[in-house]
Amino acid sequence: MKRLLTIFLLTSAIAAYALLEGEVNFTHLIPSSEGTLSMTFHAHPQQNIMVSVAVGTEEYQQPSIPSDFEGSVFIPDSVPFEGRMLPVLWISRGSFQLCPKLKEVRLPNSLLSISDLAFEGCTSLREITLPASLDVIYPHAFIGCTSLRRVRFLPITPPESYNNDTFDEVTYATATLVVPAAAADAYLCNPLSYRFRYHAEELPIYNKEQP
């Protein structure tokens, strides 16, 4: 019930997105393999209080970092805005779209949702770890990430998804899916993950033929 309420509140917030007043884009310096990097965020108000932050902007399909950035990005769990720390709750649509030189992204432990096309065309990404807090992944979030070879899910309950095309066909065929041992059966039956050819529980990899 709690999980359904979380998803309802999250999707309601997204649905009401265009109706909210006082939303604002801002930049914040975050760690990266190339030193500090200026990343775009978007603050969402609720009842006149800034309560959450999304990576990206209100203008969809605008990369939150330079599209030619080469290296690793480390997104913090929260960022400062107007004297308070706001949790980073979701990755907006197209936030890292067509950043072909991006090699690694560390997602925040506060993350609830990854929107569609968030990482489309990030062809240098070789692995991704999805935090335990994650509740929802939208379609095509990782489409075109043809170099992914390891996809690690930390949530005990598989995140909700709206289709089975979250990842690229190449990823389903060649990447290793790593999930919590206690949730292996749930992931094997889940539309988000059942298409992966190679599976492992936690860190051990049992199939020697896996890439």
Backbone torsions as a table, in degrees:
resi	resn	phi	psi	omega
1	MET	NA	-43.9	179.4
2	LYS	-61.0	-40.3	179.3
3	ARG	-63.7	-43.0	179.4
4	LEU	-63.8	-38.8	178.9
5	LEU	-64.7	-41.0	178.3
6	THR	-60.6	-46.7	-179.2
7	ILE	-64.9	-39.6	179.2
8	PHE	-62.2	-46.3	179.9
9	LEU	-62.9	-39.3	-179.3
10	LEU	-66.4	-48.6	-179.0
11	THR	-68.6	-32.5	176.6
12	SER	-64.7	-40.1	179.0
13	ALA	-63.7	-40.0	179.0
14	ILE	-67.9	-41.3	-179.3
15	ALA	-63.4	-35.3	-178.8
16	ALA	-87.8	7.5	-172.9
17	TYR	-48.7	-50.5	-173.7
18	ALA	-73.3	-13.5	-175.2
19	LEU	-92.7	-14.1	-176.2
20	LEU	-75.9	142.1	177.7
21	GLU	-102.7	152.1	175.8
22	GLY	84.7	6.4	177.1
23	GLU	-65.2	149.7	-175.8
24	VAL	-150.4	141.8	172.0
25	ASN	-92.2	145.5	175.3
26	PHE	-153.6	164.1	178.7
27	THR	-114.1	152.8	179.5
28	HIS	-146.5	142.0	179.2
29	LEU	-80.6	126.9	179.8
30	ILE	-124.2	161.7	178.6
31	PRO	-71.2	146.2	172.6
32	SER	-150.6	170.9	179.2
33	SER	-69.0	-13.4	179.7
34	GLU	-105.5	22.4	-175.5
35	GLY	94.2	-161.5	179.1
36	THR	-72.9	142.9	-175.9
37	LEU	-128.1	135.0	177.7
38	SER	-82.0	115.6	-179.0
39	MET	-113.8	145.6	178.8
40	THR	-86.4	134.0	175.4
41	PHE	-126.9	168.0	178.6
42	HIS	-136.9	121.7	-179.1
43	ALA	-91.9	134.6	-178.8
44	HIS	-111.5	120.7	178.4
45	PRO	-87.5	154.2	172.9
46	GLN	-146.3	121.8	-176.5
47	GLN	52.4	46.4	176.5
48	ASN	64.8	14.9	177.6
49	ILE	-123.4	129.8	177.2
50	MET	-72.8	114.7	-172.6
51	VAL	-114.6	-17.2	-176.3
52	SER	-154.0	163.3	-179.5
53	VAL	-133.0	140.5	173.7
54	ALA	-113.0	142.2	169.7
55	VAL	-71.3	130.8	-178.5
56	GLY	108.4	-171.7	-175.0
57	THR	-123.6	174.9	176.9
58	GLU	-73.2	-20.0	174.7
59	GLU	-83.9	108.1	-174.0
60	TYR	-62.0	153.3	177.4
61	GLN	60.9	35.0	171.6
62	GLN	-109.6	111.6	-179.4
63	PRO	-55.6	140.4	-179.2
64	SER	-84.0	-9.1	174.7
65	ILE	-132.6	165.3	176.9
66	PRO	-57.7	135.4	-175.9
67	SER	-65.3	-17.1	179.0
68	ASP	-99.1	11.7	179.5
69	PHE	-62.8	134.5	-178.4
70	GLU	-122.8	117.2	179.7
71	GLY	140.2	-150.4	-175.0
72	SER	-115.6	144.4	178.8
73	VAL	-121.1	136.3	-178.7
74	PHE	-120.5	102.9	-176.6
75	ILE	-84.6	122.9	-178.4
76	PRO	-72.7	163.8	178.6
77	ASP	-68.8	-29.0	-180.0
78	SER	-149.0	158.5	179.6
79	VAL	-134.1	150.0	-179.3
80	PRO	-77.9	138.8	175.4
81	PHE	-153.8	121.0	178.4
82	GLU	50.8	46.3	172.7
83	GLY	83.2	6.7	177.8
84	ARG	-137.5	160.8	178.1
85	MET	-96.5	123.4	-178.4
86	LEU	-108.2	132.6	179.4
87	PRO	-69.1	143.6	175.1
88	VAL	-89.1	109.3	-171.0
89	LEU	-101.1	-28.1	178.4
90	TRP	-151.7	159.5	175.3
91	ILE	-98.5	118.4	-175.5
92	SER	-70.8	166.7	-178.8
93	ARG	-59.5	125.6	175.4
94	GLY	71.5	17.3	-174.5
95	SER	-59.8	-35.0	179.0
96	PHE	-120.6	21.8	-176.0
97	GLN	-60.9	131.7	175.4
98	LEU	57.5	47.9	170.5
99	CYS	-110.4	77.4	-168.5
100	PRO	-68.0	-15.1	-178.5
101	LYS	-99.7	-2.5	179.1
102	LEU	-67.2	122.1	-173.3
103	LYS	-100.6	-25.7	-175.7
104	GLU	-157.0	141.7	173.2
105	VAL	-133.1	124.5	172.9
106	ARG	-97.8	114.5	-176.3
107	LEU	-82.9	150.3	-177.6
108	PRO	-71.5	149.8	178.3
109	ASN	-72.2	-8.3	179.0
110	SER	-91.4	-4.9	-168.2
111	LEU	-66.0	132.4	177.0
112	LEU	-106.6	-31.5	-170.6
113	SER	-147.0	143.4	171.0
114	ILE	-119.4	118.8	-174.9
115	SER	-78.5	169.6	-178.3
116	ASP	-64.2	145.4	177.6
117	LEU	62.2	16.5	-175.0
118	ALA	-58.0	-39.4	-177.9
119	PHE	-121.5	23.5	-177.4
120	GLU	-55.8	130.8	174.1
121	GLY	76.1	15.0	175.5
122	CYS	-82.5	79.6	-168.4
123	THR	-75.5	-8.8	178.3
124	SER	-99.3	-5.1	178.8
125	LEU	-68.8	121.6	-178.1
126	ARG	-102.5	-23.2	177.0
127	GLU	-154.3	157.8	179.1
128	ILE	-145.9	137.5	174.6
129	THR	-113.3	123.3	-177.8
130	LEU	-98.6	122.8	-170.2
131	PRO	-67.9	159.8	-177.6
132	ALA	-62.3	-23.6	-178.0
133	SER	-75.6	-14.3	-170.1
134	LEU	-65.6	129.9	-179.1
135	ASP	-109.8	-33.3	-171.0
136	VAL	-140.8	137.5	169.0
137	ILE	-127.4	129.0	-177.5
138	TYR	-90.4	164.2	-175.2
139	PRO	-57.2	146.4	174.0
140	HIS	60.9	21.8	-178.6
141	ALA	-58.4	-35.6	-178.0
142	PHE	-121.8	28.4	179.6
143	ILE	-68.0	139.9	179.1
144	GLY	82.0	2.9	176.0
145	CYS	-86.7	72.1	-168.6
146	THR	-75.0	-9.4	179.7
147	SER	-98.0	-1.3	-179.5
148	LEU	-60.8	126.8	178.8
149	ARG	-123.7	-5.9	179.2
150	ARG	-149.6	121.0	177.9
151	VAL	-121.9	112.9	-175.3
152	ARG	-111.1	121.5	176.2
153	PHE	-100.6	127.0	175.4
154	LEU	-96.1	-21.9	-179.5
155	PRO	-62.3	135.9	175.6
156	ILE	-68.7	-36.2	174.3
157	THR	-101.0	124.1	-179.1
158	PRO	-54.4	136.5	177.6
159	PRO	-60.3	153.1	174.6
160	GLU	-68.0	146.5	173.7
161	SER	-143.3	158.8	-175.1
162	TYR	-107.2	2.6	177.6
163	ASN	-168.2	174.7	178.6
164	ASN	-107.1	31.8	179.9
165	ASP	-121.8	35.9	179.4
166	THR	-65.8	-37.1	-177.7
167	PHE	-110.7	167.1	179.0
168	ASP	-74.1	153.5	177.4
169	GLU	-56.9	-37.6	178.8
170	VAL	-62.9	-38.8	179.4
171	THR	-64.6	-46.5	178.9
172	TYR	-58.9	-33.3	-175.3
173	ALA	-84.6	-27.6	-170.5
174	THR	-122.4	-20.6	-176.5
175	ALA	-84.4	153.7	174.8
176	THR	-94.5	126.4	175.3
177	LEU	-89.4	125.0	179.5
178	VAL	-116.8	125.5	-175.9
179	VAL	-134.2	162.2	175.3
180	PRO	-59.7	139.2	-177.0
181	ALA	-56.9	-38.4	-177.4
182	ALA	-69.2	-15.5	-175.6
183	ALA	-114.1	12.1	-174.3
184	ALA	-56.6	-45.8	-178.5
185	ASP	-64.6	-38.4	-179.7
186	ALA	-63.9	-40.0	179.7
187	TYR	-71.8	-33.3	179.4
188	LEU	-65.7	-24.2	-179.0
189	CYS	-102.2	-1.1	-173.1
190	ASN	-89.6	135.8	179.5
191	PRO	-57.1	-27.9	-179.1
192	LEU	-68.8	-30.0	-167.5
193	SER	-130.2	-11.4	-172.0
194	TYR	-67.4	-19.0	-176.5
195	ARG	-79.6	-9.5	177.9
196	PHE	-64.1	132.7	-179.2
197	ARG	-73.9	-36.7	-176.9
198	TYR	-111.4	135.8	-178.0
199	HIS	-131.6	147.1	174.2
200	ALA	-146.1	152.8	177.2
201	GLU	-103.7	125.7	-175.5
202	GLU	54.2	-129.7	-175.2
203	LEU	-91.7	-31.4	-177.5
204	PRO	-61.9	141.4	174.9
205	ILE	-115.1	119.8	-170.4
206	TYR	-93.7	-23.8	-176.8
207	ASN	-97.1	112.7	-176.5
208	LYS	-65.5	-17.1	-179.3
209	GLU	-84.2	-5.6	-179.8
210	GLN	-65.8	144.8	-178.8
211	PRO	-68.2	NA	NA
